[in-house]
Amino acid sequence: MAEGDPSYIDYEAFLDPDFSPASFANTLVTSTNNATDTPLDLSTPLSRVLFDLQEIDTHIHTLTTKSALPLLSHTQSQTAAADSILKESGTQVASVTQGYERLQKEVIQKWEAADEARVAAENSLATVRLARAVARCLTLGRQLESQVSEITGRGATGPTPLAGPDGAASPSAGKDGFRALERAAYTILNLREMFSATTQGEEGYGLDRVKVIRTLRGEFVIPAENMIKSRAQQTINRFSLSSNSASTNGQSSMPSGYKQARDARARLSTAATTLYLLSPPPKGTTTAADYKPELLLSTLQGFMHTAIMTSVNSLARALTQLPTMDRALVDTSARCQDIVALENILRNLRPPPHPLLASTTTTGEPGTEPETTTSNKSNLLQPLLQALDTSSLPSYYWRSLASSLAPRVQEIVNRGGVSARTLRSNRDRLRVEIKECVLRASRVSATSLLAEKGRPGTDTVVVGNWEREAAVMVGSVVGPLGR
C-alpha cells in the first residue's frame, strides 16, 4: 500500500479508548452469518481478522522501511548529545567533588574543631558555675557556723556547736544568741535554695554530685537547722511575762521591768520569725498570703495546749484541795496574761520576707492601695487564729479550759466524799474567786502589753470585756455542783 493511500481498516475504531474486543468480535460474526443458522461459520470472520492483521503488519513494515534512515540519524544525534552531556556532567561532578573536599578541609574540619571547643567551653562553664556554687555553699556554711556559735555562746575555735544527741545546745548558752536565730534562718534558706536547684543552668544545679556538699548538708546544715528550730521552739514554749505571784491586795502580777519585758518580746519575735522561715517549704509557686508556716503554727498550738492542760491539771488538783485554790487561780490568770502578751506581740509582728515565696508586689497605681491595705492586715496572729478557729487567744484559752474542767468537776461530784461536800459548801466562794481570776487576767501591766519605754511598770491596762468568759468558767465549775 502506497504512503498516503486510504486504508479500508478503520483505525479510529481500533484507537478509540472505549474499544471492546468482545463487542467487535460479536459484530464481525453477526455480519458474516445468519442468526438463524444453527452451526455458525467462524472461518469467514477469522479469515477477515487475519487479513486485517496482515494488512496492518504490512503497513508497519512499509513505514519502518521508509523511515529507517531518519530514525537512525535522529538516534545517532541523540546519542551524541547524550555523550556530550555525560562528559560535561563528569567534568562538573569532578569540580563539585573537588569543591566538597576543599570545603571539608576548610569548613567541616574547622567546624568539628570549633564544636569540640564549644563542648569544652560549655563543660568549663558548667565547672566554673558548679565551683562557684560550691564556694558559695561553703561560704554560707562558714557563715552558718559562726551564727550557730553565736547562738550557742561558743567561740568558733571551741568544740563543735552541734554536740549533743539532739543537736541542741544548752538553753543557758549564749545570752544574746537569740539575735542570730533569724540571720541563721535566712542562711539556711539560702542553702535550701542552692540544694533544691533541679534545672540545668540554675545556680546550685549538680551540687548533689559533690561529696563535700553532701557532707556539709548531712553533717552540719541539717543538724544546725534542727538545733535552731529546737532553740526557737524552746523560746516560745518558755515565753512568760508574768511573775506568777499575786500581791497581798489581790492585784495582778507585774513584770520585773521594761528591759526584761523588752528582751522577752524580742526573743519571742525572733523565735516566731525563725520558725516562720524554717517551716516546710511550699510546693510549687506560693504567695506569702497563701503560705502556712506549719512549724510556727504547731509550736504556738503546742504552747496553747500546754498552758491549757497545765491550768486544767492545777485547778483539778486544787478542787480536791481547796487551800491550794488561790495559788492555782493566780497561776491560771498569769498564764492567760502571758497569752494576752503573746497575742499582742503576734498581732504587731509582720511576716518577714521569704526568699522562697512568690512576690505579691503590684506596680500599677490602682492596685497599690489594696495591696497596702492587705499588707497592713497581715500579721503572724491571723494564721494561728484561723488554725484554732477562734477570734481571740484568751477567749480560746478560757473556753478550752472550761470545757476540759467541767468533766473533772463532774467526776469529783460523782465520786462523792469530803471533796464533793467541800466544793458544794464553798460554791459561792468558788464563784467569786473564779470570776475574779478571769477578770484579773484581763488586767495586764502596760509594760507587758505595750512595752512602752518610760511608762511605769505598775500601770495596768484592761484588755477587752471578759464577762462572758468569766461566766463560762464559773458555769463549768459551779454548774456541776448544783444548787
Secondary structure as GFF3:
##gff-version 3
##sequence-region A 1 483
A	DSSP	alpha_helix	11	15	.	.	.	ID=ss1
A	DSSP	alpha_helix	21	32	.	.	.	ID=ss2
A	DSSP	alpha_helix	43	66	.	.	.	ID=ss3
A	DSSP	alpha_helix	68	103	.	.	.	ID=ss4
A	DSSP	pi_helix	104	108	.	.	.	ID=ss5
A	DSSP	alpha_helix	109	152	.	.	.	ID=ss6
A	DSSP	three_ten_helix	177	180	.	.	.	ID=ss7
A	DSSP	alpha_helix	181	195	.	.	.	ID=ss8
A	DSSP	three_ten_helix	207	209	.	.	.	ID=ss9
A	DSSP	alpha_helix	211	216	.	.	.	ID=ss10
A	DSSP	pi_helix	217	221	.	.	.	ID=ss11
A	DSSP	alpha_helix	222	237	.	.	.	ID=ss12
A	DSSP	alpha_helix	258	278	.	.	.	ID=ss13
A	DSSP	alpha_helix	294	320	.	.	.	ID=ss14
A	DSSP	three_ten_helix	322	324	.	.	.	ID=ss15
A	DSSP	alpha_helix	325	347	.	.	.	ID=ss16
A	DSSP	alpha_helix	365	377	.	.	.	ID=ss17
A	DSSP	alpha_helix	381	388	.	.	.	ID=ss18
A	DSSP	alpha_helix	393	415	.	.	.	ID=ss19
A	DSSP	alpha_helix	418	425	.	.	.	ID=ss20
A	DSSP	alpha_helix	427	441	.	.	.	ID=ss21
A	DSSP	beta_strand	443	445	.	.	.	ID=ss22
A	DSSP	alpha_helix	446	449	.	.	.	ID=ss23
A	DSSP	beta_strand	460	462	.	.	.	ID=ss24
A	DSSP	alpha_helix	467	478	.	.	.	ID=ss25
A	DSSP	three_ten_helix	479	481	.	.	.	ID=ss26
###
